[in-house]
Amino acid sequence: MDSQTIAIITLSLFLLIVVILIIYKCSKNCKNLRKLKPIHTPPPTIHTAVKNLFSLAPSYQDQIYHYNMSFDLTNEQIMNRLVWDDSFSDELLLEHHHPPPPGMSRSKYIVRVVGPALKAKIDFKRPRENHVLPIDLKMLEKILGKGNFNSLLASVGPPKRWAMMKLWLNTTGYTTPMHGDVSNVLAIHLTGKKRWVFADRAYLSSCHPQKNQHGNLYCHASNPYDSSFDDIYPGFKDIQYSHTEWSGGDVLAIPNGFLHFVHTIESCFMLSVIIKDE
């Protein structure tokens, strides 16, 4: 065997090894691309340009709806408007949130301790931060401005139908695990940008649902982009997902049970509202 033949064989073997390595790396990194192919359950359809989300109830219970508003807010503006005073109402907080010490009302505890302490922790330069801030309708009106506040109520319904309200602050890179809420939720994006991944509620049981200490069904899985996701949650392997990105002004109506994973692309404030059942 001459030197030229040996060189050709050596080069061929080298190229074969390179090809095998490339295929292996792609199969590992692109494992979840097959999720984008329709296998069994089609992805949820998100209906856009709905002018009045509240008017759809209860017909929207089996579909996800989106409506866009023009808030034109910045994170700095919201930070400046986050002020708790003695008129604060805890009516739209869940009962177990921020329990006060003996001898102090919850509203006063939030005004004097909880609100300022949470606000002081916020640092937009720190990635993957998650803060949940207690607010009431008066604070929400101050944050949005009267015009935007009235427009929001016209779109999502009167506060008498609201069971709970939270203001979320997430910095870039924060992710909310795949989960299905047990209530009908409005996700109101005030600033920044989030990427949402939706899956059909038919796979809710694959989240290994269990009750938390408050008796509510808690259905969490992990990040569907993780390579180990299918091994941990094999019930998800045939799901097709809907991928969307939403930013300030986007309002989503998400019926209970629809699975969703959320990734914060740009630091943002988002308001979540639980709607009471009929």
PECOR-V42561 format. One record per backbone hydrogen bond with DSSP energy under -0.5 kcal/mol. CO is the residue of the C=O (numbers start at 1). NH is the residue of the N-H. E is the energy in kcal/mol with one decimal. If there is no record, write none. Layout:
co	nh	e
CO	NH	E
CO	NH	E
This chain:
co	nh	e
2	6	-1.9
3	7	-2.2
4	8	-2.1
5	9	-2.5
6	10	-2.6
7	11	-2.4
8	12	-2.4
9	13	-2.5
10	14	-2.2
11	15	-2.5
12	16	-2.3
13	17	-2.2
14	18	-2.2
15	19	-2.5
16	20	-2.3
17	21	-2.3
18	22	-2.3
19	23	-2.5
20	24	-2.4
21	25	-2.6
22	26	-2.5
23	27	-2.5
24	28	-1.7
25	29	-2.8
26	30	-2.8
28	31	-0.8
30	33	-2.0
31	34	-0.8
32	35	-1.6
33	36	-1.9
34	37	-1.7
35	241	-0.6
40	42	-0.5
41	240	-0.9
45	47	-0.7
45	64	-1.0
47	66	-3.0
49	51	-0.6
53	56	-1.4
54	57	-1.3
56	59	-1.8
56	60	-0.7
58	61	-1.8
59	62	-0.7
60	63	-1.9
64	47	-2.5
65	253	-2.7
66	50	-1.6
67	251	-3.0
69	71	-0.8
74	78	-1.9
75	79	-2.4
76	80	-2.1
77	81	-1.3
78	82	-0.8
79	82	-0.8
81	83	-1.6
85	88	-2.1
90	93	-1.6
92	165	-2.5
94	97	-1.8
96	99	-0.5
101	104	-1.6
105	109	-2.2
106	110	-2.5
107	111	-2.3
108	112	-2.6
109	113	-2.4
109	114	-1.8
110	115	-2.7
113	117	-2.1
114	118	-2.6
115	119	-2.4
116	120	-2.1
117	121	-0.9
118	121	-0.7
118	122	-0.6
119	122	-1.0
123	126	-1.5
125	127	-0.5
126	129	-0.5
129	171	-1.7
131	133	-0.6
131	169	-2.8
133	167	-1.8
136	140	-2.4
137	141	-2.5
138	142	-1.7
139	143	-2.4
140	144	-2.7
141	145	-2.5
145	149	-2.6
146	150	-2.5
147	151	-2.1
148	152	-2.4
149	153	-2.1
150	154	-2.0
151	155	-1.4
152	156	-3.0
153	157	-1.8
155	53	-0.6
155	54	-2.3
158	161	-2.2
159	162	-1.9
161	276	-3.0
164	274	-2.0
166	168	-0.6
166	272	-2.5
167	133	-3.5
168	270	-2.3
169	131	-2.2
170	268	-2.8
171	174	-2.0
172	128	-2.2
174	264	-3.0
175	177	-0.5
176	262	-1.6
178	221	-4.0
179	260	-2.3
181	257	-2.5
184	275	-2.7
185	187	-0.5
185	254	-3.3
186	188	-0.6
186	273	-2.2
187	189	-0.7
187	252	-2.5
188	271	-3.1
189	249	-3.5
190	73	-0.6
192	248	-1.1
193	265	-1.8
193	266	-2.1
194	196	-0.5
194	246	-2.9
195	263	-2.7
196	244	-2.5
197	261	-2.2
198	242	-2.2
199	259	-1.3
200	203	-1.6
201	204	-2.0
203	206	-1.5
204	207	-2.0
205	208	-1.5
210	218	-3.7
212	215	-1.9
216	212	-2.3
217	219	-0.6
218	210	-1.8
218	220	-0.6
219	180	-1.3
222	178	-1.5
223	226	-1.8
226	229	-1.5
228	232	-2.0
229	233	-2.8
233	236	-2.1
234	237	-1.4
236	239	-2.2
238	40	-1.1
242	198	-2.5
244	196	-3.0
246	194	-2.9
247	250	-2.3
249	69	-3.5
250	189	-2.8
251	67	-2.4
252	187	-2.5
252	254	-0.6
253	65	-1.7
253	255	-0.6
254	185	-2.6
255	258	-1.5
258	181	-0.6
259	199	-2.3
260	179	-1.7
261	197	-2.6
262	176	-3.0
263	195	-3.2
263	265	-0.7
264	173	-2.8
266	193	-1.4
268	170	-2.3
269	190	-2.1
269	191	-1.6
270	168	-3.6
271	188	-3.6
272	166	-2.3
273	186	-2.7
273	275	-0.5
274	163	-3.4
274	164	-1.1
275	184	-0.6
